[in-house]
Amino acid sequence: MKTIKNILLLTFVLIFTASFYQPVLALTSFEFDEIEKEKQVPILMYHFLSTDNKRPNKWKIMVNEFESDLKTLKSEGFEAIFIQDLIDFVYFSKPLPEKPVIISFDDGASDFYAYGFPLLKEYDMKAVMAIIGSQTDKYSEDTEENKYPIPNLTWTQLREMKDSGLLEVQSHSYNLHKDIGSVKRKGESLEDYRTRLSKDLGKLNERVLEELGHVPTAFIFPFGAKSDESNNILKEIGFLSSLICYETISTVKIGEPDTLFDLGRILRPSGASSDTVIKRIRTAES
């Protein structure tokens, strides 16, 4: 009975969200000379934070490197925003900062709560966390972190960080972060692919609604891998944005929802200086 109620509630929320956003696009067809019609937005991609250099890899950076990034971004005049801010810009013409940046984390490792969140509070910056629902459920049920090589964030930790106003929680699938990710399988029919993707992402949407009180509006493709049909299915489900791993600066435009899909991201390289990160942003912009 609880599952049926949850599905009905989720369906209502998705329908309400779609009906809320779609008509507003008519407002954006007018000319607004006083605001910018489009905006370039760099999105930085992070995964794991560490205090030691054991088992170095390109997905893990040192905590002091992340802190340096926050300092450098602020000194360069960047203001961290959420993906929802991009959506509000496109649909409602809500202005963005002069130099917006999105700090995105994939996978939901608990080191973010230990090291990243305190730094966000210290420097008054925001970040986006793309969680894997099955892992969040698993670690929320068993928090003996020493048992696992890479412990995950729990719903309680995510709730605290979201309530602080410094973290936006988005979707990285419920259980598709393995093998080929959310890509259409070889020989899989379009209908079977649509069903599989909808079922998995719908399950995470339901869990986020239950635990955090909102439905994710953006899907971050696991490994950045997608199929030609992926974004159309995401739109059918109710997603308003998607992110990939192609290193570019995306341009979002008022009244053009498609510019919110396949947003590029710049991987923050391990061992590099924060000045190098700024240079990568400028190179991608050119």
MOLINQUI-V87221 format. One record per residue. N is the residue number from 1. PHI is phi as a letter, one per 30 degrees, with the letter a starting at -180 (none if undefined). D_FIRST is the distance of its C-alpha to the first C-alpha in Angstrom with 1 decimal. Layout:
N	PHI	D_FIRST
N	PHI	D_FIRST
//
This chain:
1	none	0.0
2	d	3.8
3	d	5.4
4	d	5.2
5	d	6.3
6	d	8.6
7	d	10.0
8	d	10.7
9	d	12.3
10	d	14.2
11	d	15.4
12	d	16.6
13	d	18.4
14	d	20.0
15	d	21.2
16	d	22.5
17	d	24.3
18	d	25.9
19	d	27.0
20	d	28.3
21	d	30.4
22	e	31.7
23	d	33.8
24	d	35.4
25	e	37.2
26	d	39.5
27	d	40.9
28	d	41.9
29	d	44.3
30	d	46.8
31	d	49.3
32	c	49.0
33	d	52.3
34	d	51.6
35	b	48.9
36	d	48.7
37	d	47.1
38	b	46.2
39	b	45.8
40	d	46.2
41	b	43.7
42	d	44.2
43	b	41.1
44	c	41.8
45	c	39.7
46	b	39.3
47	b	37.4
48	b	38.6
49	c	40.8
50	b	43.1
51	c	45.9
52	b	47.8
53	c	49.0
54	d	47.9
55	h	46.6
56	d	47.4
57	a	45.7
58	d	45.3
59	c	41.7
60	c	42.7
61	b	44.9
62	d	46.4
63	e	45.1
64	d	48.5
65	d	48.3
66	d	45.1
67	d	46.7
68	d	49.8
69	d	47.8
70	d	46.3
71	d	49.8
72	d	51.3
73	e	48.8
74	d	49.3
75	d	53.1
76	d	53.0
77	i	51.2
78	d	47.8
79	b	44.8
80	d	41.4
81	b	38.6
82	c	35.0
83	d	33.8
84	e	32.3
85	d	35.9
86	d	37.0
87	d	34.2
88	d	35.4
89	d	39.0
90	d	38.4
91	d	36.2
92	b	37.6
93	i	41.1
94	d	40.3
95	e	43.3
96	c	43.1
97	d	45.4
98	e	48.8
99	b	48.0
100	d	44.3
101	b	42.9
102	c	39.5
103	c	39.1
104	c	36.3
105	c	35.0
106	c	33.2
107	i	30.9
108	i	30.0
109	d	32.5
110	d	32.7
111	d	36.4
112	d	35.6
113	d	34.3
114	d	37.3
115	c	39.9
116	d	38.8
117	d	36.9
118	e	39.9
119	d	42.2
120	e	40.1
121	d	40.5
122	d	44.1
123	c	45.0
124	h	42.5
125	c	41.1
126	c	37.7
127	b	35.9
128	c	33.0
129	c	30.9
130	c	29.2
131	c	26.6
132	c	25.4
133	e	21.7
134	d	21.7
135	d	24.7
136	d	23.4
137	d	20.3
138	e	22.8
139	d	25.4
140	d	23.0
141	d	22.1
142	b	25.8
143	c	28.4
144	d	31.5
145	d	33.1
146	d	36.3
147	d	34.4
148	b	34.0
149	d	36.7
150	b	34.8
151	d	32.1
152	c	29.4
153	d	28.3
154	c	25.3
155	d	22.8
156	d	24.7
157	d	27.9
158	d	26.6
159	d	25.3
160	d	28.8
161	d	30.7
162	d	28.7
163	d	29.2
164	d	32.9
165	i	33.2
166	c	34.9
167	b	32.1
168	c	30.0
169	c	27.2
170	b	26.8
171	c	25.5
172	b	27.3
173	j	24.4
174	d	21.6
175	a	23.7
176	c	26.5
177	d	29.2
178	a	31.0
179	h	33.4
180	c	34.0
181	i	31.2
182	c	29.5
183	d	32.5
184	d	32.3
185	d	33.3
186	d	36.5
187	i	36.0
188	d	32.4
189	d	31.9
190	d	31.0
191	d	27.8
192	d	26.7
193	d	27.6
194	e	25.7
195	d	22.5
196	d	23.1
197	d	23.9
198	d	21.2
199	d	18.5
200	d	20.1
201	d	20.9
202	d	17.6
203	d	15.9
204	d	18.6
205	e	18.2
206	d	14.5
207	d	15.7
208	d	18.7
209	d	16.9
210	d	14.7
211	c	17.9
212	c	20.7
213	i	19.6
214	b	21.1
215	c	20.7
216	e	23.7
217	c	26.4
218	b	28.6
219	c	28.4
220	c	31.0
221	d	31.8
222	e	32.0
223	i	35.7
224	i	36.3
225	c	35.9
226	b	34.7
227	c	35.3
228	e	36.7
229	d	33.4
230	e	31.4
231	d	31.9
232	d	31.2
233	d	27.7
234	e	27.2
235	d	28.1
236	d	25.7
237	d	22.8
238	k	24.2
239	d	26.4
240	c	29.6
241	a	31.7
242	b	32.4
243	b	34.8
244	b	36.9
245	c	39.7
246	d	42.7
247	d	45.2
248	a	46.0
249	c	45.7
250	d	43.4
251	c	44.4
252	c	41.8
253	b	42.9
254	e	42.0
255	i	40.5
256	b	40.1
257	e	36.4
258	d	37.4
259	d	39.5
260	d	36.3
261	c	35.5
262	h	37.2
263	d	38.5
264	d	41.0
265	b	41.1
266	c	44.0
267	d	43.6
268	d	45.1
269	d	47.6
270	d	48.0
271	i	51.4
272	d	52.3
273	d	53.5
274	d	51.7
275	d	54.6
276	d	53.7
277	d	50.2
278	d	51.8
279	d	54.2
280	d	51.4
281	d	49.8
282	d	53.1
283	d	53.8
284	d	50.5
285	d	51.3
286	d	54.7
//
